Amino acid sequence: MSKRKLFLRTMISLVVLLMILLVGSIYQFVESKADMARHPAPGKLIDIGGYRLHLHCNGTGSPTVLFEAGIGDDSLTWAGVQPAIAKTTRACSYDRAGYGWSDPSPNPRDAKTIAQELYTLLRAADIGGPLVLVGHSLGGMLVREYAGLYRSDVAGMVLVDSTSPNQFRRMVRTGHANDEFIRKEAYFQDTMIFGWPRLSGWCDHWPLAERDVRRATECRLQPWITHVKEYKALDKDSIEVLQAGTLGDMPLTVLTEGAATTNDPPNSFGAMQKELVGLSTRGSQVFVPGGHMIQVDQPQAVSSAVLRVVAIVREAASKP
């Protein structure tokens, strides 16, 4: 084959590839816009200084229960819990910047910054204390940071299979686990913009009841960019949350996935879950069988724990 023919074939291949990528990008853009139009934010988009965060509240009463999702997740994760709480008191979930219906933030994605953004959001929505904070996974660290910064607003806490800041100092991080995570994130960052996850069917892997709305909020590039930024901030988060200190005598319930264990090794997840209970002199622990996503798999366990803390807070408020 002559050099001229080889050059022409190469150029044609590149043009075809670029056309495929262009068509994929247009397809992704149009479908993402259509998905969001079909599924508008259930709550309010509130400006907190040049960008908006999505806050979804229902129910009335005090204290206000505020739900904080885990890394890579949004307010939809509380869909099985929030309505039950709203029958008793005001219940609010929100999307951190870059997730769900919220705009991305120009600020770093560390725990202190996220807590400050949440504080600004609640003030803009005219929501003050007392608050009962409920955090899942990384969200558990974020609500601890919030309590450290704004202690007078927080009256109770529920940690749902919460991350411990000590995990990143005391548990051995395996290169395999980190490499696998980074590969997954890189795959979605590299291919989402060209529409491949949609075309390959990945965007339809959620259960049927939530598939369409999950496709709208998660089958986009921005959540994956945000996910990586939060992951890279975990070491900084650990320092900030440890500096936030303990919770005094605040009513606290720790929900832990699995069965009760004894004699956990000092640096194990089980041992650090028990340490979370010790953050408060009124801490208690409940073991919930199933997986890490307790609020999805066992929403009644979370609802029960939250309502118990709400009852304790109300009882304390009623005393002279």
Secondary structure, DSSP 8 states (H G I E B T S, - for coil): --HHHHHHHHHHHHHHHHHHHHHHHHHHHHHHHHHHHHS--SSEEEESSSSEEEEEEE---SSEEEEE--TT--GGGGTTTHHHHHTTS-EEEEE-TTSTTS---SS--SHHHHHHHHHHHHHHTT--S-EEEEEETHHHHHHHHHHHHSGGGEEEEEEES---TTHHHHS---HHHHHHHHHHHHHHHHHGGGTHHHHHTGGG-S-HHHHHHHHHHHSSHHHHHHHHHHHHTHHHHHHHHHHH---BT--EEEEEES---SS--TTSHHHHHHHHHTTBTTEEEEEE-S-S-HHHH-HHHHHHHHHHHHHHHHHHHH--
